Amino acid sequence: MKQLLITLAMLIVTASSAKAEDTDSLYTPSMLSIGTMVPDIVIDSIHNISLSSLRGRYVVLHFWASWCPDCRKDMSAMNELSYVYSSDSVVFIHISYDTDKAVWQKYIEDNKMLGLQVSELKKMRETQTYSLFGIKWIPAMYLVSPEGRVMLRTVKVEKLAERLKYLNYAKLSIPKNKRSRNPRFQGGERNLRYYLSHKIDYPREANNYGLEGVTTMRFTIERDGSISNVTVKDNRITVEDKLPFRKLQGDEQNVVRQKALDAFAKEATRVIEEMPNWEPGLRYGTPVRVEYEMPINFRIHYTND
């Protein structure tokens, strides 16, 4: 009797193991077949990014939810793949079945998920993607070809990882007007340096005492290239060892130092706010709002007369 129980236990374990290894055969038949053209869906309505607008590059579609234990278990591996392969050539799109926006966004932030994030904020079976892509189990993944056809369908992140090793980048053809880029000052870095050097008026409150500093500005470059939301992120004195400042007493030094910092912040803000429009940042060819940071260095240039 004891031997029989052991044998039955072994059979149960073996069956369970086989089932775990065969999840693709269980859950992918309902998914789109290899070679099928994927349906078009809107990824980012604000920036007018749809699945069809990403043609010419590889796309990974990852269906998941923060409430899904298997999704959480695989998230580390998925994140690693996105960090290794994400580029203008390989786009990761994470399609969530979360219904709570705050919970969804917190999970993305906490896990530093890289890629485009999409959620209808509806129950899984009520979503458009559930029926369009035949999703019966999550996590589920598609690898989509540059032509928009299914190359791989799987519920196993290991299979996706293996297939990504053998992508043929030579066949990619991304038009210049569909590529991504960071925002750019009109004329490039050289023109930006010229603008700053001729625009900045060194504050007298700092110049009189030989104080130098660096003020880091944060601002938004809008989709039309204009500047908005200008704020001071960091502001500090870097040089205060010149004789005029050293002659001051303790409290006097504090007052002068603060006046210099305030003047640096005011001047840096003016210079950024009066900037001409930039060439906006692009995401897959579409202009996007970009948060930008820039240090403004205040240095005194001494000349020998």
Secondary structure in CASP SS format (residue, H / E / C, confidence):
PFRMAT SS
TARGET T0000
AUTHOR 0000-0000-0000
METHOD secondary structure of the structure
MODEL  1
M C 1.00
K H 1.00
Q H 1.00
L H 1.00
L H 1.00
I H 1.00
T H 1.00
L H 1.00
A H 1.00
M H 1.00
L H 1.00
I H 1.00
V H 1.00
T H 1.00
A H 1.00
S H 1.00
S H 1.00
A H 1.00
K H 1.00
A H 1.00
E H 1.00
D C 1.00
T H 1.00
D H 1.00
S H 1.00
L H 1.00
Y H 1.00
T C 1.00
P C 1.00
S C 1.00
M C 1.00
L C 1.00
S C 1.00
I C 1.00
G C 1.00
T C 1.00
M E 1.00
V C 1.00
P C 1.00
D C 1.00
I C 1.00
V E 1.00
I E 1.00
D E 1.00
S C 1.00
I C 1.00
H C 1.00
N C 1.00
I E 1.00
S E 1.00
L C 1.00
S H 1.00
S H 1.00
L H 1.00
R C 1.00
G C 1.00
R C 1.00
Y E 1.00
V E 1.00
V E 1.00
L E 1.00
H E 1.00
F E 1.00
W E 1.00
A C 1.00
S C 1.00
W C 1.00
C C 1.00
P H 1.00
D H 1.00
C H 1.00
R H 1.00
K H 1.00
D H 1.00
M H 1.00
S H 1.00
A H 1.00
M H 1.00
N H 1.00
E H 1.00
L H 1.00
S H 1.00
Y H 1.00
V H 1.00
Y H 1.00
S C 1.00
S C 1.00
D C 1.00
S C 1.00
V E 1.00
V E 1.00
F E 1.00
I E 1.00
H E 1.00
I E 1.00
S E 1.00
Y C 1.00
D C 1.00
T C 1.00
D C 1.00
K H 1.00
A H 1.00
V H 1.00
W H 1.00
Q H 1.00
K H 1.00
Y H 1.00
I H 1.00
E H 1.00
D H 1.00
N C 1.00
K C 1.00
M C 1.00
L C 1.00
G C 1.00
L E 1.00
Q E 1.00
V E 1.00
S E 1.00
E C 1.00
L C 1.00
K C 1.00
K C 1.00
M H 1.00
R H 1.00
E H 1.00
T C 1.00
Q H 1.00
T H 1.00
Y H 1.00
S H 1.00
L H 1.00
F C 1.00
G C 1.00
I C 1.00
K C 1.00
W C 1.00
I C 1.00
P C 1.00
A E 1.00
M E 1.00
Y E 1.00
L E 1.00
V E 1.00
S C 1.00
P C 1.00
E C 1.00
G C 1.00
R E 1.00
V E 1.00
M E 1.00
L E 1.00
R E 1.00
T E 1.00
V C 1.00
K C 1.00
V H 1.00
E H 1.00
K H 1.00
L H 1.00
A H 1.00
E H 1.00
R H 1.00
L H 1.00
K C 1.00
Y C 1.00
L C 1.00
N C 1.00
Y H 1.00
A H 1.00
K H 1.00
L C 1.00
S C 1.00
I C 1.00
P C 1.00
K H 1.00
N H 1.00
K H 1.00
R C 1.00
S C 1.00
R E 1.00
N C 1.00
P C 1.00
R E 1.00
F C 1.00
Q C 1.00
G C 1.00
G C 1.00
E H 1.00
R H 1.00
N H 1.00
L H 1.00
R H 1.00
Y H 1.00
Y H 1.00
L H 1.00
S H 1.00
H H 1.00
K H 1.00
I C 1.00
D C 1.00
Y C 1.00
P C 1.00
R H 1.00
E H 1.00
A H 1.00
N H 1.00
N C 1.00
Y C 1.00
G C 1.00
L C 1.00
E E 1.00
G E 1.00
V E 1.00
T E 1.00
T E 1.00
M E 1.00
R E 1.00
F E 1.00
T E 1.00
I E 1.00
E C 1.00
R C 1.00
D C 1.00
G C 1.00
S C 1.00
I E 1.00
S E 1.00
N E 1.00
V E 1.00
T E 1.00
V E 1.00
K E 1.00
D E 1.00
N E 1.00
R E 1.00
I E 1.00
T E 1.00
V E 1.00
E C 1.00
D C 1.00
K C 1.00
L H 1.00
P H 1.00
F H 1.00
R H 1.00
K C 1.00
L C 1.00
Q C 1.00
G H 1.00
D H 1.00
E H 1.00
Q H 1.00
N H 1.00
V H 1.00
V H 1.00
R H 1.00
Q H 1.00
K H 1.00
A H 1.00
L H 1.00
D H 1.00
A H 1.00
F H 1.00
A H 1.00
K H 1.00
E H 1.00
A H 1.00
T H 1.00
R H 1.00
V H 1.00
I H 1.00
E H 1.00
E C 1.00
M C 1.00
P C 1.00
N C 1.00
W C 1.00
E E 1.00
P C 1.00
G E 1.00
L E 1.00
R E 1.00
Y C 1.00
G C 1.00
T E 1.00
P E 1.00
V E 1.00
R C 1.00
V E 1.00
E E 1.00
Y E 1.00
E E 1.00
M E 1.00
P E 1.00
I E 1.00
N E 1.00
F E 1.00
R C 1.00
I C 1.00
H C 1.00
Y C 1.00
T C 1.00
N C 1.00
D C 1.00
END
